[in-house]
Amino acid sequence: MNPNWQPKPYKNYKYLVKDPALLGGSLAIRGTRLPVWQILEGLANGMTLKDFDESFGGFPKEALTEIFQVAKELVEENDDLAA
């Protein structure tokens, strides 16, 4: 792999990336191999930010705002489809 390679950003987000060369194209946090679904699942199961830091070596906390924004967008899209 090219040492200068950078994953493709997801939409206009600063901390979220979505690239087929990283985690099979799963939405992930830039600079990590941590998929967004894993963060949402952990939060849903009661994990704290401290738990994430201890388990995964940390990630930019600013990414949480973007994760929740994407989750909101996806829920709104699904609501529109179901209407």
FENTAWO-V941222 format. One line per field, one symbol per residue. ss: DSSP state (@ for helix, = for strand, . for the rest). Layout:
# FENTAWO-V941222
ss = ???
This chain:
# FENTAWO-V941222
ss = ........=......==.....@@@..==.....=@@@@@@@@@....@@@@@@@@......@@@@@@@@@@@@@@@@@@@@.
